Amino acid sequence: MKYVYILISVNFPDRHYVGMTGDLKARITKHNAGEVSYTSKYRPWTLKTYLAFSDEQQAIDFERYLKSASGRAFAKKRL
């Protein structure tokens, strides 16, 4: 399974992060431990939502969509 997830910074609620992983718990732990350079400044993070995909290409495509302008609007309104 591949997971596409959205994180929200606890201290900076306007900061969101979209990512994809095969191990969601381990990945969130890495974000909160500061092991991901892009997210380390805005720790701690909390999980807003995630979606599981059995097809890796679908997960890649959905992550890419969520990072686009229309995908950000969709996520803000629907997720």
C-alpha positions in Angstrom: 0.0 0.0 0.0 1.0 3.6 -0.7 -0.3 6.4 1.4 -0.8 10.0 0.3 -1.0 12.2 3.4 -1.5 15.8 4.5 0.2 17.1 7.6 -0.6 20.4 9.4 1.9 22.2 11.6 0.8 22.4 15.2 2.5 25.7 15.8 1.9 27.2 12.3 -1.6 26.1 11.3 -1.3 27.7 7.9 1.6 25.4 7.0 0.6 22.1 5.3 2.7 19.4 3.8 1.6 16.8 1.2 3.6 13.6 0.9 3.6 9.9 -0.1 5.0 6.9 1.8 4.7 3.1 2.2 4.9 3.4 6.1 2.8 6.2 7.4 3.7 5.9 11.1 7.4 5.9 10.4 7.2 8.8 8.0 5.3 11.0 10.5 7.8 10.1 13.2 10.6 11.3 10.8 8.8 14.6 10.1 8.4 15.2 13.9 12.0 14.2 14.7 13.3 16.8 12.2 14.8 14.3 9.8 13.0 15.8 6.8 14.7 19.1 6.0 11.7 20.7 4.3 9.4 20.2 7.3 11.9 20.5 10.2 11.3 24.2 10.8 7.6 23.8 11.4 7.6 20.9 13.8 5.6 19.3 15.4 3.2 18.0 12.7 -0.2 16.4 13.1 -1.9 14.2 10.5 -4.8 15.9 8.8 -5.9 13.1 6.5 -4.5 10.3 4.4 -5.6 8.1 1.5 -4.4 4.5 0.9 -3.7 3.3 -2.7 -3.0 -0.2 -3.8 -1.6 1.2 -7.1 1.6 3.1 -6.7 1.1 5.2 -9.9 -2.3 6.3 -8.7 -0.7 7.4 -5.5 2.0 9.3 -7.3 -0.6 11.0 -9.6 -2.8 12.0 -6.6 0.1 13.4 -4.7 1.1 15.5 -7.7 -2.5 16.7 -8.1 -2.7 17.7 -4.4 0.5 19.8 -4.9 -1.1 21.7 -7.8 -3.2 24.8 -7.4 -6.5 23.0 -8.1 -5.5 20.2 -5.8 -4.7 22.5 -3.0 -8.1 24.1 -3.4 -9.7 20.7 -3.5 -7.9 19.6 -0.3 -8.8 22.8 1.5 -12.5 22.4 0.7 -12.9 18.6 0.8 -10.2 17.0 2.9 
